[in-house]
């Protein structure tokens, strides 16, 4: 799969996009709703359509994953507790 991000330097990418985070990256978050309150998570975006969320305090469990918007995982009713 070819993307506009392949084999580009940071400078070349920044000529095409406004912010390097548009090409992918990570983001640390803390869940706030219900029984998930206080659970730390890290969202990963590979820039190729594959995105996933890791729970570092839960043995680096992959909590969520999707490819081009299609879910690749099962979510239990209890969530990330």
Secondary structure, DSSP 4 states (H G I P E B T S, - for coil): ---TTTT--HHHHHHH-S-GGGG-EEEEEE--SGGGTT-EEEEEE-SSSEEEEEEGGGTTEEEEEEETTEE-S---TT---
